[in-house]
């Protein structure tokens, strides 16, 4: 069970670092500053490789390194301290939660990003190569950039299709290399004498690089080379198309970052385990509303329920108006009862909503009866038949 009395300061710091307060100007400003610092740092590393610039601006490069090193160290320490607040680990003792955080891929990137700051003060020639690790700071942008986060999610969601594409590509390389070895090995034994030798030519041809250092000499070899080159276009287009379509879906599915803490602080998801929360995150899509905009209209078909990430909405009941805020939800009753909307809901302030479609809601309820009970209790407290 989650700890009942989390440290308020630690919880607030966790929400700041994980950007769970999507409408907080301070959080947006802090994340923008960290992104800017990463860009400045990576730019400095690139420019420092130019001898004339390194000699002319050595003090400036040193200041950038020291400032960014201190800030990244503080950030890393703060994230380590806040690890027990991370939803999948809240049931663990603090030391185990922090150990889990240390082996997380993003945490490893954070660690590799600050190691050069300490190595730079060691005047040992063998360690200077580690200073290139400063370029790892570029990958920290994945924490703060919606685009990079969406791209990573897109690649992960299509991992099976990408692996299948890789298997097809490897098979095509082997087939082309074997055919060329059979046709050209007697004519060019130094280049096509073995299948491994011919695989180099097949890879270069399939990737459309075409160095021209190894070319077929026989008419049949040229036919095989032509077919291989055309197949290469298809092989390259396949994974590119998969990633592009998945990335487009991710970008259109959310216009702000949906985080673990944002989902977990919604009461109906409090009893879900880590795998179920990950499934919920993948099912949610975002919707932004301006003040006064109608979110749900009485009499409409009910296709989704809504969870409030930030801002407030007004439920326009007969004779009264009920305001709902962050963590509240609405629209569940009509979805569960498969009927039209009973009331109208209007955005009282600019707000961010998380939308869960009916099919996903029914699936979650079927696998988690406690969530169904909680939704039913909330619906009854709002007036039963008058619920959204």
C-alpha positions, 0 to 999 in steps of 0.5 A, spaced: 500 500 500 502 507 498 505 510 504 499 515 507 504 520 509 508 522 504 513 528 505 509 535 502 516 538 500 518 532 497 512 531 493 512 538 491 519 537 488 517 531 485 511 534 481 515 540 479 521 535 476 516 530 473 512 536 470 505 533 473 502 541 474 501 542 467 499 549 468 504 551 473 508 557 470 514 556 475 514 549 472 514 551 465 519 556 466 524 551 470 523 546 464 525 551 459 531 553 463 533 546 463 532 545 456 536 551 454 542 549 459 542 543 455 542 546 448 548 551 451 552 546 454 552 541 448 553 547 443 559 549 448 562 542 447 561 542 439 565 549 439 570 547 444 573 542 439 575 548 434 582 549 437 582 557 435 575 558 439 577 553 445 584 558 446 580 564 445 574 562 450 577 558 454 574 561 461 567 562 458 567 554 456 569 553 463 564 557 466 559 554 462 561 547 464 562 549 472 555 552 472 551 546 468 555 541 472 553 544 479 545 544 476 545 537 473 548 535 480 543 538 484 537 536 479 540 528 479 540 529 487 533 531 487 530 526 483 534 521 487 531 524 493 524 524 490 524 517 487 520 514 493 514 518 490 514 515 483 508 511 482 510 504 481 515 505 487 511 508 492 509 501 496 517 500 496 521 502 502 525 509 500 532 505 499 529 500 494 525 506 490 532 510 490 535 503 488 530 502 482 531 509 480 538 509 479 538 503 474 532 506 470 535 508 463 534 516 464 537 516 470 543 512 467 543 518 462 543 523 468 549 520 471 553 519 465 551 527 463 555 529 470 561 524 470 565 529 466 564 535 470 568 531 476 573 528 471 575 535 468 578 537 474 583 530 474 589 532 470 590 524 467 590 524 460 587 517 460 581 520 462 580 526 457 576 521 453 571 521 458 569 528 457 566 526 450 560 524 455 558 531 456 554 530 449 550 525 453 547 531 456 543 532 449 539 526 451 537 529 457 532 533 452 528 527 452 525 529 459 523 535 457 521 535 450 514 533 448 517 531 441 522 527 443 518 523 448 513 522 443 518 519 438 521 514 444 513 512 445 512 511 438 518 507 437 517 503 443 509 502 441 512 499 434 518 495 437 515 489 434 514 491 427 521 494 427 524 488 429 520 484 424 523 489 419 530 488 421 529 481 420 526 482 413 532 486 412 537 481 415 534 476 410 534 480 404 542 481 406 543 474 406 539 472 400 543 478 396 550 476 398 549 469 397 546 470 390 552 474 388 557 470 391 554 464 387 555 468 381 561 472 382 566 468 386 570 465 380 570 472 377 572 476 383 574 471 388 577 477 392 571 481 393 565 476 392 569 469 394 565 468 401 558 470 403 561 474 409 565 478 403 559 479 399 555 481 405 559 488 405 557 489 398 549 487 400 549 492 406 552 498 402 547 496 396 541 495 400 542 502 404 543 505 397 550 508 399 553 505 393 561 506 395 563 503 388 569 500 391 565 493 389 561 492 383 559 486 379 562 484 373 558 479 370 551 480 366 547 476 371 551 480 377 548 486 375 541 484 374 542 481 382 545 488 383 539 492 380 534 488 384 538 488 390 538 496 389 530 496 388 529 492 394 533 497 398 528 502 397 523 498 400 527 496 406 528 503 408 521 505 407 518 500 411 521 502 418 521 509 416 514 509 414 512 505 421 516 510 425 513 516 422 505 514 422 506 512 430 510 518 431 504 522 428 499 518 432 503 520 438 503 527 437 496 528 435 494 523 441 496 528 446 498 536 446 501 536 453 505 531 457 501 525 460 506 523 466 505 517 471 504 522 477 498 526 473 495 519 472 496 516 479 493 522 482 486 521 479 483 517 485 479 512 480 486 509 478 489 509 485 489 502 486 492 500 479 499 497 479 504 499 475 503 495 469 495 497 469 497 505 470 502 504 464 496 501 460 492 507 462 497 512 460 497 509 453 490 509 452 489 516 454 489 522 449 489 529 451 484 535 450 485 542 451 479 547 453 478 554 453 474 558 458 466 557 456 467 552 451 462 546 452 466 539 453 459 535 454 452 537 451 446 534 454 443 529 449 449 527 445 452 520 444 457 518 450 463 515 447 468 517 453 469 519 460 474 525 462 479 526 467 481 533 469 489 534 469 488 542 470 483 547 471 476 547 473 469 545 469 462 546 471 457 541 471 450 544 469 445 540 473 438 543 473 437 548 478 445 548 480 452 548 478 457 544 480 464 545 479 470 540 479 477 541 479 484 537 478 483 529 480 476 529 478 472 526 473 466 526 469 462 523 463 463 516 466 455 514 468 453 515 461 458 511 458 457 505 463 450 505 462 450 506 454 446 512 454 446 519 452 449 525 456 444 527 462 447 534 463 452 539 460 459 540 462 462 547 461 470 549 462 470 554 467 477 556 466 482 554 461 483 546 462 487 540 460 483 534 460 485 527 459 480 523 455 479 515 456 474 512 450 469 507 452 472 501 450 478 502 454 474 504 460 470 498 460 476 494 459 479 497 465 473 496 469 473 488 467 480 487 470 479 492 476 472 491 480 475 496 485 475 501 480 468 500 478 465 501 485 469 507 486 466 510 480 459 508 482 460 511 489 462 518 485 456 517 480 451 516 486 454 522 490 452 526 484 445 524 483 445 518 480 440 519 474 443 526 473 450 524 472 454 526 466 
